[in-house]
Amino acid sequence: MPSIIKALTLHALLTGAFMSQAALASPLFGFNPRDTIVDEGFTGEDSTFDIFDKRGKTSPKLATADFPSKSHACPKTDKYTETTYTSGQLTKAYVEAVKYANEGKQIGKNKYPHGYANHDKLPFECGSSKMEFVLDREDPARVFNGGDVTALPDRVIFEYTGSGKTAKARFCGVIRHAGKGLADCPAT
């Protein structure tokens, strides 16, 4: 008999623990970071919360979709070895590229991000407003911040549309400049 009581007590405790975890995992409606995080030591322009509050005031409010969810492998060419980018590496580059596009900024000699016409008809499920941004194949964890792209043949492709107060971005895929054409870097 005592073992049944112990089992029931343990069961009740475990059920309570699971229920509390489920409650903590649910979305927080009306979440305001000022209510939960103390903004001490940050003032003026450096304040994290000031930066969040300024979103959408100088640039359109941005909605993003289709973040990179898989790795992509760029094929070996005459000049370059095969390079595989993780979804995390692609996401970092994609987010930075979308940020530049949304702010109307371009970096580097060739001004990235810039329009991508897809003359090679690569299979992207995106609209006509595609842009490209450099991927650093020599150090895939680093996001391109300007400079020479001669030895950097890979690009993240994304769709960006902005009108008025809103803008939308969507990850499309990855390409590699291969000789006189382009090669698709498929998801792996």
Phi, psi and omega in degrees: 000315181298329180292328177293318179296317178298318181295316179295320178296314178298318178299315180297319179294316179295320177299317178297320179295316179295319180296319180292324176295319179296319179295322179288335182276348181288154180297150179262109181280141181067028183293130175231116183299336178294335180283338187241340182241129179279127182264064181267141176086356178246127178222159174061219185294337184278353184293130177302319182289328175297321179296315178297320181294336182274351181303137176081355180271325177252338177237158177298151173294138189246131172245131180243151179217164175052058172297154177300122182250351180227162172287155176232137181247120176272132186289158175293139175233182178300327184262334190229148175281167176297140178229130177248131178252132177284163178298326178294318178294318179293322179297317179301313180293317180300312181299316180295318180297316179295322178299313178299314181300318182293328179272357181071026181254151174225150182231159176082168181301321182267008174055077177260146356285151175219172184302149178231117187272341180058050177297334181277359178057045177289151190280079177252133178269061180227166178284198185273351183266056183272150177228161177234151180217142187291138169253139182268096183291337180285330178215079187302339179282345181268137176269134180306132179230026178114172178107189184286136181248011182306317182263014181238085187275352188263146182222144169268134181251134179215157177262135178224124174230132180222132176211129179064238185264359182232153177217151179230142178228150182209130176291134181249316182166197183225141178231165174227132171289121184231096181067237181266003181229195180235150177239140175286141175251092189290157175294145181248000000 
